[in-house]
Amino acid sequence: MIARIEPSGCTVRKGKVQIRFSFFLEPTDPRYEEHHVQVPVLPEEGYPGKVDKDGNPKDMDDYNTWIESLPKVWQNNSFHNHFVYVDPDITDAEIVLLLRDSLDEFGAIWSSGEDILKVWKSKRKLVPGDMSSENITRCGLKALDVVSRATEYLVREEKWLL
């Protein structure tokens, strides 16, 4: 299993730095095939058929035939995404430790076959942080820092790199 930071989920929320962890399976992991899927390669110009004013295909049979005709590639989708909320003075080592611990926890739940959302839902709640403008600014800067270096945070099979 692999854990990494997904930049699109990093921001400021309720006086904390929100960081999105994404967890991916490797071929030897349980239930790997559930998230290793084929997806169509969509051309830049998009669907060539007739669409309504909202851009939705008018003829779904034609659209489905078009989708099926496109070349496909294999893609690994995350088996779970998890948000952590931290103070802006968190260190890189602490982020990596959170990432590793989260992978251990969610990986174990996944491997056992349990429903991650049902198991996790009642466990933790976001405790708002300092809502002062100074703290919000610090949180924003930390979120930008994490996003700019997201590829540096990686956890894989109990080994973490930074």
C-alpha positions as CSV (number, residue, x, y, z in Angstrom):
1,M,0.0,0.0,0.0
2,I,1.1,3.5,-0.7
3,A,0.0,6.8,1.0
4,R,0.6,10.2,-0.4
5,I,-0.6,13.8,0.0
6,E,-3.3,14.9,-2.6
7,P,-2.7,18.6,-3.2
8,S,-6.3,19.3,-4.2
9,G,-7.5,18.6,-0.7
10,C,-5.0,20.9,1.1
11,T,-6.4,24.1,2.4
12,V,-7.4,26.0,5.5
13,R,-10.5,24.9,7.4
14,K,-11.8,26.2,10.7
15,G,-8.5,27.5,11.9
16,K,-6.5,24.4,11.0
17,V,-4.4,23.2,8.0
18,Q,-6.4,20.6,6.2
19,I,-4.2,17.9,4.5
20,R,-5.7,15.2,2.3
21,F,-4.1,11.8,2.5
22,S,-4.8,9.4,-0.4
23,F,-4.2,5.6,-0.1
24,F,-3.5,3.4,-3.0
25,L,-3.1,-0.4,-3.4
26,E,-0.3,-2.3,-5.0
27,P,-0.8,-5.5,-7.0
28,T,0.0,-7.7,-4.0
29,D,-2.5,-6.0,-1.7
30,P,-5.9,-7.5,-0.9
31,R,-8.8,-6.4,-3.2
32,Y,-6.3,-4.6,-5.5
33,E,-8.5,-5.2,-8.6
34,E,-11.4,-3.2,-7.1
35,H,-9.4,0.0,-7.6
36,H,-7.1,-0.9,-10.6
37,V,-9.5,-0.1,-13.4
38,Q,-9.6,0.7,-17.1
39,V,-10.7,4.2,-18.0
40,P,-11.3,5.7,-21.4
41,V,-8.9,8.2,-22.8
42,L,-11.1,11.2,-23.6
43,P,-10.1,13.3,-26.6
44,E,-9.6,17.0,-26.0
45,E,-12.6,17.9,-28.2
46,G,-14.9,15.7,-26.1
47,Y,-18.0,14.0,-27.2
48,P,-18.8,14.7,-30.9
49,G,-22.5,14.0,-30.7
50,K,-25.4,16.3,-30.0
51,V,-25.7,17.7,-26.5
52,D,-28.3,19.7,-24.6
53,K,-27.8,23.3,-23.2
54,D,-26.1,21.8,-20.2
55,G,-23.6,19.8,-22.3
56,N,-25.3,16.4,-21.6
57,P,-25.6,14.0,-24.5
58,K,-29.0,13.9,-26.1
59,D,-28.6,10.3,-27.2
60,M,-27.3,8.1,-24.4
61,D,-27.0,5.0,-26.5
62,D,-24.8,6.9,-29.0
63,Y,-22.7,8.4,-26.1
64,N,-22.2,4.9,-24.5
65,T,-21.2,3.5,-27.9
66,W,-18.7,6.4,-28.3
67,I,-17.3,5.8,-24.8
68,E,-16.8,2.1,-25.4
69,S,-15.0,2.8,-28.7
70,L,-12.3,5.0,-27.0
71,P,-8.9,3.6,-26.2
72,K,-8.5,2.7,-22.5
73,V,-5.7,2.9,-20.0
74,W,-5.3,1.2,-16.6
75,Q,-5.5,3.5,-13.6
76,N,-5.1,3.0,-9.9
77,N,-7.8,4.8,-8.0
78,S,-7.3,5.5,-4.3
79,F,-9.1,3.0,-2.0
80,H,-9.6,5.8,0.6
81,N,-9.0,9.5,1.1
82,H,-8.6,10.9,4.6
83,F,-8.4,14.5,5.8
84,V,-6.3,15.5,8.8
85,Y,-6.4,18.9,10.5
86,V,-3.2,20.2,12.0
87,D,-1.8,23.3,13.4
88,P,0.5,25.4,11.1
89,D,3.6,24.7,13.1
90,I,3.5,21.0,12.4
91,T,6.9,19.6,11.2
92,D,7.5,17.5,8.1
93,A,8.4,14.6,10.3
94,E,5.1,14.9,12.1
95,I,3.2,15.0,8.8
96,V,5.0,11.8,7.7
97,L,4.3,10.1,11.0
98,L,0.6,11.0,10.6
99,L,0.6,9.7,7.0
100,R,2.3,6.5,8.1
101,D,0.0,5.9,11.0
102,S,-3.1,6.7,8.9
103,L,-1.9,4.2,6.2
104,D,-1.4,1.5,8.9
105,E,-4.9,2.2,10.3
106,F,-6.8,2.4,7.1
107,G,-4.8,-0.4,5.4
108,A,-5.7,-2.7,8.3
109,I,-9.4,-1.9,8.0
110,W,-9.3,-2.3,4.2
111,S,-7.4,-5.6,4.5
112,S,-9.9,-7.0,7.0
113,G,-12.7,-6.4,4.5
114,E,-14.5,-4.0,6.8
115,D,-16.2,-0.8,5.5
116,I,-13.8,2.0,6.2
117,L,-16.4,4.7,6.4
118,K,-18.6,2.7,8.9
119,V,-15.6,1.9,11.1
120,W,-14.1,5.4,11.0
121,K,-17.2,7.6,11.1
122,S,-17.7,7.8,14.8
123,K,-14.0,7.9,15.8
124,R,-12.8,11.5,15.3
125,K,-14.2,15.0,14.9
126,L,-12.6,18.2,13.8
127,V,-11.8,20.5,16.7
128,P,-11.7,24.0,15.4
129,G,-8.4,25.9,15.9
130,D,-7.5,29.5,16.4
131,M,-9.7,31.6,14.1
132,S,-7.6,34.8,14.4
133,S,-6.4,36.3,11.1
134,E,-2.8,35.7,12.1
135,N,-3.4,32.0,12.5
136,I,-5.5,31.7,9.4
137,T,-2.6,33.4,7.4
138,R,-0.1,30.9,9.0
139,C,-2.4,28.0,8.1
140,G,-2.6,29.2,4.5
141,L,1.1,29.5,4.2
142,K,1.6,26.0,5.6
143,A,-1.0,24.6,3.3
144,L,0.8,26.2,0.3
145,D,4.1,24.8,1.6
146,V,2.7,21.3,1.8
147,V,1.1,21.5,-1.6
148,S,4.3,22.8,-3.2
149,R,6.2,19.7,-1.8
150,A,3.4,17.1,-1.8
151,T,5.4,14.6,-3.9
152,E,8.1,14.7,-1.1
153,Y,5.7,13.0,1.3
154,L,5.4,9.3,0.6
155,V,4.7,6.3,2.7
156,R,5.1,2.8,1.3
157,E,5.1,-0.5,3.1
158,E,6.3,0.8,6.4
159,K,9.1,2.8,4.8
160,W,8.7,6.5,4.6
161,L,10.7,8.9,2.5
162,L,11.1,12.6,2.9
